[in-house]
């Protein structure tokens, strides 16, 4: 529907894109999903998966579509195993050399991440260690750092950590999520006590256990509880040399 007297050409046009910072745990380390750009600008450079929002879709729909097209992670898996949340909007002039581009960025968490495959305008897709990503295209270094900060902060007061875990997990696996994202070790008995004392954080899987190595007895399995917020919060330890 047009609005009488409104000139839609009165303002400089610009494009809207989506960018996705998709994080997972692999081999005990935090990894991020990156694509090698197959086209200019920044051809041959690693970047976050993403692309332009089409006229008939929302930003979230575009994010899921681009994730499927550029990495081969299909929409069915994304709908069932992918935690996706809007991070923020990046709108600095000059962030894209082609034209004025505003990007809606998303942070996403995926447990048991499959191997991706490049597609669309991505020459290759790969999981790379978060600490070894190197310079990324556009302002994607900033977006990735912001996503890491967001996830690290939300681990303190929400149940987001279970989004890194498979449907059934041990408390040791849950602790590894916190240690990997925060980059610090945690006291095992203290962590276990806090988790089990937090209402709705996790719930036991009756009769289920898993061998985790060594000679100890199998570890009990848990699944995500019904809570979304942690009361009290599970605060990260203060850095050495700094007060809490």
Secondary structure as the mmCIF struct_conf table of DSSP 4:
data_model
#
loop_
_struct_conf.conf_type_id
_struct_conf.id
_struct_conf.beg_label_comp_id
_struct_conf.beg_label_asym_id
_struct_conf.beg_label_seq_id
_struct_conf.end_label_comp_id
_struct_conf.end_label_asym_id
_struct_conf.end_label_seq_id
TURN_TY1_P TURN_TY1_P1 UNK A 4 UNK A 5
TURN_TY1_P TURN_TY1_P2 UNK A 8 UNK A 9
BEND BEND1 UNK A 10 UNK A 11
STRN STRN1 UNK A 15 UNK A 26
TURN_TY1_P TURN_TY1_P3 UNK A 27 UNK A 28
STRN STRN2 UNK A 29 UNK A 37
BEND BEND2 UNK A 39 UNK A 42
TURN_TY1_P TURN_TY1_P4 UNK A 43 UNK A 44
STRN STRN3 UNK A 46 UNK A 52
HELX_LH_PP_P HELX_LH_PP_P1 UNK A 53 UNK A 54
TURN_TY1_P TURN_TY1_P5 UNK A 55 UNK A 56
BEND BEND3 UNK A 57 UNK A 57
HELX_RH_AL_P HELX_RH_AL_P1 UNK A 59 UNK A 71
HELX_RH_AL_P HELX_RH_AL_P2 UNK A 75 UNK A 81
STRN STRN4 UNK A 82 UNK A 90
TURN_TY1_P TURN_TY1_P6 UNK A 93 UNK A 94
BEND BEND4 UNK A 95 UNK A 99
STRN STRN5 UNK A 101 UNK A 110
BEND BEND5 UNK A 111 UNK A 112
HELX_LH_PP_P HELX_LH_PP_P2 UNK A 113 UNK A 116
TURN_TY1_P TURN_TY1_P7 UNK A 120 UNK A 121
STRN STRN6 UNK A 122 UNK A 129
HELX_RH_3T_P HELX_RH_3T_P1 UNK A 130 UNK A 132
BEND BEND6 UNK A 135 UNK A 135
BEND BEND7 UNK A 137 UNK A 137
TURN_TY1_P TURN_TY1_P8 UNK A 138 UNK A 139
HELX_RH_AL_P HELX_RH_AL_P3 UNK A 140 UNK A 157
STRN STRN7 UNK A 158 UNK A 158
BEND BEND8 UNK A 159 UNK A 159
HELX_RH_3T_P HELX_RH_3T_P2 UNK A 160 UNK A 164
BEND BEND9 UNK A 165 UNK A 165
BEND BEND10 UNK A 167 UNK A 168
STRN STRN8 UNK A 169 UNK A 169
HELX_RH_AL_P HELX_RH_AL_P4 UNK A 171 UNK A 182
TURN_TY1_P TURN_TY1_P9 UNK A 183 UNK A 183
BEND BEND11 UNK A 184 UNK A 184
HELX_RH_AL_P HELX_RH_AL_P5 UNK A 188 UNK A 197
BEND BEND12 UNK A 198 UNK A 198
TURN_TY1_P TURN_TY1_P10 UNK A 199 UNK A 200
BEND BEND13 UNK A 201 UNK A 201
STRN STRN9 UNK A 202 UNK A 210
BEND BEND14 UNK A 213 UNK A 216
HELX_LH_PP_P HELX_LH_PP_P3 UNK A 217 UNK A 218
STRN STRN10 UNK A 219 UNK A 224
BEND BEND15 UNK A 226 UNK A 226
BEND BEND16 UNK A 228 UNK A 228
STRN STRN11 UNK A 229 UNK A 229
BEND BEND17 UNK A 231 UNK A 232
HELX_LH_PP_P HELX_LH_PP_P4 UNK A 235 UNK A 239
TURN_TY1_P TURN_TY1_P11 UNK A 240 UNK A 241
BEND BEND18 UNK A 242 UNK A 242
#
